[in-house]
Amino acid sequence: MITNTKLIVTMTEANQPFSKATKLADKNSSSVIFKNNRSKYLLLVIVVSFNFFGGAVNERKTYQS
């Protein structure tokens, strides 16, 4: 698995203020949480908007480097 190192958060960092991991995911659409030097969790952002007819539509955010 190829992971962008800018998206990595350690388990210790994620446990302290979880908002650090969520802010990173908000900015980049995802973040990877490592435990024992291995990727353990993938945090994804879900974006939902409503279309003209009132139904929910999932929108995919694109990754920007």
KOLGUBA-701117 format. One record per atom (N, C-alpha, C): residue in three letters; atom name; x, y, z. Coordinates in Angstrom, 1 decimal, decimal comma, always signed. Layout:
REM KOLGUBA-701117
NODE   lomar   sevo        u        v        w
NODE     ala     CA        X        Y        Z
...
***
This chain:
REM KOLGUBA-701117
NODE   lomar   sevo        u        v        w
NODE     met      N     +0,8     -1,2     +0,0
NODE     met     CA     +0,0     +0,0     +0,0
NODE     met      C     +0,9     +1,2     +0,0
NODE     ile      N     +0,6     +2,2     -0,9
NODE     ile     CA     +1,4     +3,4     -0,9
NODE     ile      C     +0,6     +4,5     -0,2
NODE     thr      N     +1,2     +5,1     +0,8
NODE     thr     CA     +0,6     +6,1     +1,6
NODE     thr      C     +1,3     +7,4     +1,5
NODE     asn      N     +0,6     +8,5     +1,4
NODE     asn     CA     +1,2     +9,8     +1,4
NODE     asn      C     +1,6    +10,1     +2,9
NODE     thr      N     +2,9    +10,3     +3,1
NODE     thr     CA     +3,4    +10,5     +4,5
NODE     thr      C     +2,8    +11,7     +5,2
NODE     lys      N     +2,3    +12,7     +4,4
NODE     lys     CA     +1,6    +13,9     +5,0
NODE     lys      C     +0,3    +13,5     +5,6
NODE     leu      N     -0,3    +12,4     +5,3
NODE     leu     CA     -1,6    +12,0     +5,9
NODE     leu      C     -1,5    +11,0     +7,1
NODE     ile      N     -0,2    +10,8     +7,5
NODE     ile     CA     +0,0     +9,8     +8,6
NODE     ile      C     -0,1    +10,5    +10,0
NODE     val      N     -0,9     +9,9    +10,9
NODE     val     CA     -1,0    +10,3    +12,3
NODE     val      C     -0,7     +9,1    +13,1
NODE     thr      N     +0,1     +9,2    +14,1
NODE     thr     CA     +0,4     +8,1    +15,0
NODE     thr      C     -0,8     +7,9    +15,9
NODE     met      N     -0,9     +6,7    +16,5
NODE     met     CA     -2,0     +6,4    +17,4
NODE     met      C     -1,9     +7,3    +18,7
NODE     thr      N     -0,7     +7,6    +19,1
NODE     thr     CA     -0,5     +8,5    +20,3
NODE     thr      C     -1,0     +9,9    +19,9
NODE     glu      N     -0,7    +10,4    +18,7
NODE     glu     CA     -1,2    +11,7    +18,3
NODE     glu      C     -2,7    +11,7    +18,2
NODE     ala      N     -3,3    +10,6    +17,7
NODE     ala     CA     -4,7    +10,6    +17,5
NODE     ala      C     -5,4    +10,5    +18,8
NODE     asn      N     -4,8     +9,9    +19,8
NODE     asn     CA     -5,4     +9,7    +21,1
NODE     asn      C     -5,4    +11,0    +21,9
NODE     gln      N     -4,4    +11,9    +21,7
NODE     gln     CA     -4,3    +13,1    +22,5
NODE     gln      C     -5,5    +14,0    +22,1
NODE     pro      N     -5,3    +14,8    +21,0
NODE     pro     CA     -6,5    +15,5    +20,5
NODE     pro      C     -6,9    +14,8    +19,2
NODE     phe      N     -8,0    +14,1    +19,3
NODE     phe     CA     -8,5    +13,4    +18,1
NODE     phe      C     -8,8    +14,4    +17,0
NODE     ser      N     -9,0    +15,7    +17,4
NODE     ser     CA     -9,3    +16,7    +16,4
NODE     ser      C     -8,1    +16,9    +15,4
NODE     lys      N     -6,9    +16,5    +15,8
NODE     lys     CA     -5,8    +16,6    +14,8
NODE     lys      C     -6,0    +15,7    +13,7
NODE     ala      N     -6,4    +14,5    +14,0
NODE     ala     CA     -6,6    +13,5    +12,9
NODE     ala      C     -7,8    +13,9    +12,1
NODE     thr      N     -8,9    +14,4    +12,7
NODE     thr     CA    -10,1    +14,8    +11,9
NODE     thr      C     -9,8    +16,0    +11,1
NODE     lys      N     -9,0    +17,0    +11,6
NODE     lys     CA     -8,7    +18,2    +10,8
NODE     lys      C     -7,8    +17,8     +9,5
NODE     leu      N     -6,9    +16,8     +9,7
NODE     leu     CA     -6,1    +16,4     +8,6
NODE     leu      C     -7,0    +15,7     +7,6
NODE     ala      N     -7,9    +14,9     +8,1
NODE     ala     CA     -8,8    +14,2     +7,1
NODE     ala      C     -9,7    +15,2     +6,4
NODE     asp      N    -10,2    +16,2     +7,1
NODE     asp     CA    -11,0    +17,3     +6,5
NODE     asp      C    -10,3    +18,0     +5,4
NODE     lys      N     -9,0    +18,2     +5,6
NODE     lys     CA     -8,2    +19,0     +4,7
NODE     lys      C     -7,9    +18,1     +3,4
NODE     asn      N     -7,6    +16,8     +3,6
NODE     asn     CA     -7,1    +15,9     +2,6
NODE     asn      C     -8,1    +14,8     +2,2
NODE     ser      N     -9,3    +14,8     +2,7
NODE     ser     CA    -10,3    +13,8     +2,5
NODE     ser      C    -10,1    +12,5     +3,2
NODE     ser      N     -8,9    +12,3     +3,7
NODE     ser     CA     -8,6    +11,1     +4,5
NODE     ser      C     -7,3    +11,3     +5,3
NODE     ser      N     -7,1    +10,4     +6,3
NODE     ser     CA     -5,9    +10,3     +7,0
NODE     ser      C     -5,7     +8,9     +7,5
NODE     val      N     -4,4     +8,5     +7,7
NODE     val     CA     -4,1     +7,1     +8,1
NODE     val      C     -3,5     +7,2     +9,5
NODE     ile      N     -4,1     +6,3    +10,3
NODE     ile     CA     -3,6     +6,3    +11,7
NODE     ile      C     -2,7     +5,0    +11,8
NODE     phe      N     -1,5     +5,2    +12,3
NODE     phe     CA     -0,5     +4,1    +12,4
NODE     phe      C     -0,5     +3,7    +13,9
NODE     lys      N     -0,3     +2,4    +14,1
NODE     lys     CA     -0,1     +1,8    +15,4
NODE     lys      C     +1,0     +0,8    +15,2
NODE     asn      N     +2,1     +0,9    +16,1
NODE     asn     CA     +3,2     +0,0    +16,0
NODE     asn      C     +3,9     +0,0    +14,6
NODE     asn      N     +4,0     +1,2    +14,1
NODE     asn     CA     +4,7     +1,4    +12,8
NODE     asn      C     +4,0     +0,7    +11,6
NODE     arg      N     +2,7     +0,5    +11,7
NODE     arg     CA     +1,9     -0,1    +10,6
NODE     arg      C     +0,6     +0,6    +10,5
NODE     ser      N     +0,1     +0,7     +9,3
NODE     ser     CA     -1,2     +1,4     +9,1
NODE     ser      C     -2,3     +0,5     +9,8
NODE     lys      N     -3,1     +1,2    +10,6
NODE     lys     CA     -4,1     +0,4    +11,4
NODE     lys      C     -5,5     +0,9    +11,0
NODE     tyr      N     -5,7     +2,2    +10,9
NODE     tyr     CA     -7,0     +2,8    +10,6
NODE     tyr      C     -6,9     +3,8     +9,5
NODE     leu      N     -8,0     +3,9     +8,7
NODE     leu     CA     -8,1     +4,8     +7,7
NODE     leu      C     -9,3     +5,7     +8,0
NODE     leu      N     -9,1     +7,0     +8,2
NODE     leu     CA    -10,2     +7,9     +8,5
NODE     leu      C    -10,6     +8,6     +7,2
NODE     leu      N    -11,9     +8,5     +6,9
NODE     leu     CA    -12,4     +9,1     +5,6
NODE     leu      C    -13,4    +10,1     +5,9
NODE     val      N    -13,5    +11,1     +5,1
NODE     val     CA    -14,5    +12,1     +5,2
NODE     val      C    -15,7    +11,8     +4,3
NODE     ile      N    -16,9    +11,8     +4,8
NODE     ile     CA    -18,1    +11,6     +4,0
NODE     ile      C    -18,8    +12,9     +3,8
NODE     val      N    -19,0    +13,2     +2,6
NODE     val     CA    -19,7    +14,5     +2,2
NODE     val      C    -21,1    +14,1     +1,6
NODE     val      N    -22,1    +14,7     +2,2
NODE     val     CA    -23,5    +14,4     +1,7
NODE     val      C    -24,1    +15,8     +1,5
NODE     ser      N    -24,8    +15,9     +0,3
NODE     ser     CA    -25,5    +17,1     +0,0
NODE     ser      C    -26,9    +16,6     -0,5
NODE     phe      N    -27,8    +17,6     -0,6
NODE     phe     CA    -29,2    +17,2     -1,1
NODE     phe      C    -29,4    +17,8     -2,5
NODE     asn      N    -30,0    +16,9     -3,3
NODE     asn     CA    -30,3    +17,4     -4,7
NODE     asn      C    -31,6    +18,1     -4,7
NODE     phe      N    -31,9    +18,6     -5,9
NODE     phe     CA    -33,1    +19,5     -6,1
NODE     phe      C    -34,4    +18,8     -5,6
NODE     phe      N    -34,5    +17,5     -5,7
NODE     phe     CA    -35,7    +16,7     -5,4
NODE     phe      C    -35,7    +16,3     -3,9
NODE     gly      N    -34,7    +16,7     -3,1
NODE     gly     CA    -34,8    +16,5     -1,7
NODE     gly      C    -34,1    +15,2     -1,2
NODE     gly      N    -33,6    +14,4     -2,2
NODE     gly     CA    -32,9    +13,2     -1,8
NODE     gly      C    -31,4    +13,5     -1,5
NODE     ala      N    -30,8    +12,7     -0,6
NODE     ala     CA    -29,4    +12,8     -0,3
NODE     ala      C    -28,6    +12,2     -1,4
NODE     val      N    -27,5    +12,9     -1,7
NODE     val     CA    -26,6    +12,5     -2,7
NODE     val      C    -25,2    +12,5     -2,1
NODE     asn      N    -24,5    +11,4     -2,2
NODE     asn     CA    -23,1    +11,4     -1,8
NODE     asn      C    -22,2    +12,0     -2,8
NODE     glu      N    -21,3    +12,8     -2,4
NODE     glu     CA    -20,3    +13,5     -3,3
NODE     glu      C    -19,0    +13,0     -2,9
NODE     arg      N    -18,2    +12,7     -3,9
NODE     arg     CA    -16,8    +12,2     -3,7
NODE     arg      C    -15,9    +13,4     -3,8
NODE     lys      N    -15,1    +13,6     -2,7
NODE     lys     CA    -14,1    +14,7     -2,7
NODE     lys      C    -12,8    +14,1     -3,4
NODE     thr      N    -12,2    +14,9     -4,2
NODE     thr     CA    -11,0    +14,5     -4,9
NODE     thr      C     -9,8    +14,8     -4,0
NODE     tyr      N     -8,8    +14,0     -4,1
NODE     tyr     CA     -7,5    +14,2     -3,4
NODE     tyr      C     -6,7    +15,3     -4,0
NODE     gln      N     -6,3    +16,3     -3,3
NODE     gln     CA     -5,4    +17,3     -3,8
NODE     gln      C     -4,1    +17,3     -3,0
NODE     ser      N     -3,0    +17,2     -3,7
NODE     ser     CA     -1,7    +17,2     -3,0
NODE     ser      C     -1,3    +18,5     -2,6
***
